[in-house]
């Protein structure tokens, strides 16, 4: 085997290793892009709406986050996954939140 043949063989092996390495890196990068896309979709507000949640807005567009934001009878818009629902409030009812003491939370 001549020196030229030996160097040509080494060059071919180096190309092959480089090609495998690049394919491996591209595969890993593609997987990472897929994982990031899944995270973005999971955190999307539209995904939240698709799970049955709604965004409630007053007529001026402000988002309702508490019953104290509403004065019945008031027209509200409920944003759901495929559109909006217009409704008028008949009243509000507070939900008593269970509070835990520091003793209960450590048990």
QUITALIN-V647900 format. One record per backbone hydrogen bond with DSSP energy under -0.5 kcal/mol. CO is the residue of the C=O (numbers start at 0). NH is the residue of the N-H. E is the energy in kcal/mol with one decimal. If there is no record, write none. Layout:
((CO	NH	E) (CO	NH	E))
This chain:
((1	5	-2.6) (2	6	-2.5) (3	7	-2.4) (4	8	-2.3) (5	9	-2.3) (6	10	-2.6) (7	11	-2.3) (8	12	-2.4) (9	13	-2.5) (10	14	-2.4) (11	15	-2.4) (12	16	-2.5) (13	17	-2.6) (14	18	-2.8) (15	19	-2.5) (16	20	-2.7) (17	21	-2.7) (18	22	-2.5) (19	23	-2.5) (20	24	-2.6) (21	25	-2.6) (22	26	-2.4) (23	27	-2.4) (24	28	-2.5) (25	29	-2.5) (26	30	-2.3) (27	31	-2.3) (28	32	-2.4) (29	33	-2.2) (30	34	-2.3) (31	35	-2.6) (32	36	-2.5) (33	37	-2.0) (34	38	-2.1) (35	39	-2.5) (36	40	-2.5) (37	41	-2.3) (38	42	-2.1) (39	43	-0.7) (40	43	-0.7) (43	47	-1.7) (44	48	-2.2) (45	49	-2.2) (46	50	-1.0) (47	50	-0.6) (47	52	-1.5) (48	51	-1.9) (48	80	-0.5) (53	55	-0.5) (54	78	-3.6) (55	63	-3.2) (56	76	-2.7) (57	60	-2.0) (61	57	-2.7) (62	64	-0.6) (65	68	-1.8) (66	69	-1.5) (73	88	-2.6) (74	58	-0.5) (75	86	-2.7) (76	56	-2.9) (76	78	-0.6) (77	79	-0.6) (77	84	-2.2) (78	54	-2.0) (79	82	-1.2) (82	79	-2.8) (84	77	-3.3) (86	75	-3.4) (88	72	-0.6) (93	95	-0.6) (100	104	-2.2) (101	105	-0.7) (102	105	-0.6) (103	106	-1.0))
